[in-house]
Amino acid sequence: MRGELRLESYTEPRTQIFHYRPWLLRFAHGERSIDSCRGRAHGKGLVAELPGIANRDAAAALAGAEIWVKRSVLPAPKPGEYYWSDLEGLEVVNLEGVSLGQVSHLLATGANDVLVVRSAERERLIPFLIGRFVTAVNMDMGRLVVDWDAEF
């Protein structure tokens, strides 16, 4: 290994991450801005070569880092599509109008994305399937309506 890093990308297609610049790497002991890199698909993941990362030890120091990019470099979502960060913080109510909490974050499970909805009492995992469980997303009202039993 020459200092290559394994990456997990949530872009579509996953290699699109290499087209967004600059990257801000956030890791346990700091941040680092990356203006250029080379990368490629490798098996089910991605690998990247970053400037100044020439060996395994330097790569290991970045383990667990998150890659952030400015919103301005991302394409605008199409109608009916959302960036996960846009959904975080939305109030979640069911069809009966019962508040279930707020979207804390989302999880990628492979089969479908999952909303993590937290309230003072509990945490719920709700599949983010528009038309099946998610019946409405109203960004103006800051609300997501779901077909979900409040007791579940």
Sequence and secondary structure as in RCSB ss.txt:
>XXXX:A:sequence
MRGELRLESYTEPRTQIFHYRPWLLRFAHGERSIDSCRGRAHGKGLVAELPGIANRDAAAALAGAEIWVKRSVLP
APKPGEYYWSDLEGLEVVNLEGVSLGQVSHLLATGANDVLVVRSAERERLIPFLIGRFVTAVNMDMGRLVVDWDA
EF
>XXXX:A:secstr
  S EEE   SSSGGGGGGS  EEEEETTEEEEES  EEEEETTEEEEE TT  SHHHHHTTTT EEE  GGGS 
   TT   HHHHTT EEEETT  EEEEEEEEEE SSSEEEEEE SS EEEEE  BTTTEEEEETTTTEEEE   T
T 
